[in-house]
Amino acid sequence: MGFYGDHFAEKVAIVTGAGGGIGQAYAEALAREGAAVVVADINVEGAQKVADGIKGEGGTALAVRV
Ligand SMILES: NC(=O)c1ccc[n+]([C@@H]2O[C@H](COP(=O)([O-])OP(=O)(O)OC[C@H]3O[C@@H](n4cnc5c(N)ncnc54)[C@H](O)[C@@H]3O)[C@@H](O)[C@H]2O)c1
């Protein structure tokens, strides 16, 4: 991944269906632009993987089952 922007610094983004597919891509892109991302998904294991990936690259993320 790699973080390169601050367009969403000080913002929180809540992305539903972020445990995979398009939602994951949005969650990671928002994180790269400085957002703290709530990775919300019915599949909490998928959400946790995505959140861990973001955090592993220095971003801020929280996995939540919805
Ligand atoms: N992939 C494409 O090219 C494409 C194109 C146009 C439209 N779409 C539509 O966009 C949506 C997402 O596509 P995708 O390819 O990312 O799908 P996907 O199946 O890869 O990802 C969907 C994610 O949503 C989660 N999810 C499913 N039901 C949920 C619920 N009730 N609450 C929370 N999370 C839930 C799944 O666990 C999964 O992580 C779909 O509706 C799809 O039909 C996809």
The ligand as an SDF file (V2000), in Angstrom:
LIG
                    3D

 44 48  0  0  0  0  0  0  0  0999 V2000
  -17.1690   -6.0020   -9.2090 N   0  0  0  0  0  0  0  0  0  0  0  0
  -17.7290   -5.2900  -10.1830 C   0  0  0  0  0  0  0  0  0  0  0  0
  -17.1630   -5.1320  -11.2950 O   0  0  0  0  0  0  0  0  0  0  0  0
  -19.0560   -4.6090   -9.9930 C   0  0  0  0  0  0  0  0  0  0  0  0
  -19.5430   -3.7900  -10.9980 C   0  0  0  0  0  0  0  0  0  0  0  0
  -20.7500   -3.1240  -10.7850 C   0  0  0  0  0  0  0  0  0  0  0  0
  -21.4400   -3.3200   -9.6120 C   0  0  0  0  0  0  0  0  0  0  0  0
  -20.9730   -4.1370   -8.6590 N   0  0  0  0  0  0  0  0  0  0  0  0
  -21.7260   -4.2820   -7.4140 C   0  0  0  0  0  0  0  0  0  0  0  0
  -20.9970   -3.6690   -6.3460 O   0  0  0  0  0  0  0  0  0  0  0  0
  -21.2300   -4.4110   -5.1440 C   0  0  0  0  0  0  0  0  0  0  0  0
  -19.9020   -4.8740   -4.5620 C   0  0  0  0  0  0  0  0  0  0  0  0
  -19.2270   -5.6670   -5.5400 O   0  0  0  0  0  0  0  0  0  0  0  0
  -17.9110   -6.4570   -5.1650 P   0  0  0  0  0  0  0  0  0  0  0  0
  -17.3660   -7.0070   -6.4120 O   0  0  0  0  0  0  0  0  0  0  0  0
  -17.0400   -5.5780   -4.3090 O   0  0  0  0  0  0  0  0  0  0  0  0
  -18.5350   -7.6320   -4.2960 O   0  0  0  0  0  0  0  0  0  0  0  0
  -17.8120   -8.5760   -3.2310 P   0  0  0  0  0  0  0  0  0  0  0  0
  -18.7500   -9.7120   -3.0420 O   0  0  0  0  0  0  0  0  0  0  0  0
  -16.3960   -8.8430   -3.5940 O   0  0  0  0  0  0  0  0  0  0  0  0
  -17.7540   -7.6890   -1.9230 O   0  0  0  0  0  0  0  0  0  0  0  0
  -18.8960   -7.4350   -1.2200 C   0  0  0  0  0  0  0  0  0  0  0  0
  -18.5260   -7.2820    0.2650 C   0  0  0  0  0  0  0  0  0  0  0  0
  -19.7200   -6.9080    0.9200 O   0  0  0  0  0  0  0  0  0  0  0  0
  -19.8860   -7.7140    2.0720 C   0  0  0  0  0  0  0  0  0  0  0  0
  -21.3100   -7.7940    2.3810 N   0  0  0  0  0  0  0  0  0  0  0  0
  -22.2760   -8.5380    1.7860 C   0  0  0  0  0  0  0  0  0  0  0  0
  -23.4590   -8.3600    2.3760 N   0  0  0  0  0  0  0  0  0  0  0  0
  -23.2570   -7.4520    3.3730 C   0  0  0  0  0  0  0  0  0  0  0  0
  -24.1110   -6.8500    4.3440 C   0  0  0  0  0  0  0  0  0  0  0  0
  -25.4240   -7.1460    4.4060 N   0  0  0  0  0  0  0  0  0  0  0  0
  -23.5770   -5.9500    5.2050 N   0  0  0  0  0  0  0  0  0  0  0  0
  -22.2440   -5.6450    5.1690 C   0  0  0  0  0  0  0  0  0  0  0  0
  -21.3850   -6.1760    4.2730 N   0  0  0  0  0  0  0  0  0  0  0  0
  -21.8950   -7.0820    3.3860 C   0  0  0  0  0  0  0  0  0  0  0  0
  -19.2680   -9.0410    1.6970 C   0  0  0  0  0  0  0  0  0  0  0  0
  -18.9270   -9.7910    2.8650 O   0  0  0  0  0  0  0  0  0  0  0  0
  -18.0530   -8.5940    0.8970 C   0  0  0  0  0  0  0  0  0  0  0  0
  -16.9300   -8.3570    1.7340 O   0  0  0  0  0  0  0  0  0  0  0  0
  -22.1570   -5.5800   -5.5150 C   0  0  0  0  0  0  0  0  0  0  0  0
  -23.4930   -5.1920   -5.2480 O   0  0  0  0  0  0  0  0  0  0  0  0
  -21.9250   -5.7310   -7.0080 C   0  0  0  0  0  0  0  0  0  0  0  0
  -23.0440   -6.3120   -7.6380 O   0  0  0  0  0  0  0  0  0  0  0  0
  -19.7780   -4.7750   -8.8220 C   0  0  0  0  0  0  0  0  0  0  0  0
  1  2  1  0
  2  3  2  0
  2  4  1  0
  4  5  1  0
  4 44  2  0
  5  6  2  0
  6  7  1  0
  7  8  2  0
  8  9  1  0
  8 44  1  0
  9 10  1  0
  9 42  1  0
 10 11  1  0
 11 12  1  0
 11 40  1  0
 12 13  1  0
 13 14  1  0
 14 15  2  0
 14 16  1  0
 14 17  1  0
 17 18  1  0
 18 19  2  0
 18 20  1  0
 18 21  1  0
 21 22  1  0
 22 23  1  0
 23 24  1  0
 23 38  1  0
 24 25  1  0
 25 26  1  0
 25 36  1  0
 26 27  1  0
 26 35  1  0
 27 28  2  0
 28 29  1  0
 29 30  1  0
 29 35  2  0
 30 31  1  0
 30 32  2  0
 32 33  1  0
 33 34  2  0
 34 35  1  0
 36 37  1  0
 36 38  1  0
 38 39  1  0
 40 41  1  0
 40 42  1  0
 42 43  1  0
M  CHG  2   8   1  16  -1
M  END
$$$$
